[in-house]
Amino acid sequence: MGTPAQRFESERALYPAMNVDEILVWREFLRDHQQEYDRFDYNTHIGQGLDPGPDQPPAMRKMWIQLNQLRIDAVGWQGQQPTIFEVHRNGAANAIGQLVTYERVWRNDNPSGIPPKAALVCATINQNVALVARDAGIALYIVSVNFRVLAPQPVGRRQT
C-alpha cells in the first residue's frame, strides 16, 4: 500500500506546497467552497529570493532565487480579487505570521493590484490564535477531516 506520501502522490503533484495532511484539509475546504472562486493557483512564489550572484550560471541562479522566495499554498481568485490561503492541520501562531507576511509582500510585488484577502484553513485551532486571526482580518475555515487514512497500511502477504 505504501506510505501516505506514496498513496497521495498524484494529489501532491497538484498541491506541491502542501504536506499530505494539509492536502486532506484542503480537499475538505474545496468540497464546500471551491464554487466560490473562479480559479486557484498553487505554490505561488512571491518576494525576492536570495541571489547567489552573477558568477553563477543563469539557470542555477534562477533556481536558487526561486528556492528562497516565499511560497503561498494557494491563491483563490474571485474576479480580480486574490485570497491568499495558508493550509495547516493545526492552526497555530506561525500560520498567522505567514499570512501577515504574505499579504504585505504580495502588496509590495503588486502595488497597483487589488490588496489580497487572507484565509487560514485548518482542522483545529487554538482559541488564542483564532482571536488573533480575527483581529488581523484573516478569515478562518475550520474543516472536519478524517486523518485515519494517513495511518500505516498493513502490508499484504505474498501469495504462494
Order of alpha helices (4+ residues) and beta strands (2+ residues): alpha-alpha-alpha-beta-alpha-beta-beta-alpha-beta-alpha-beta
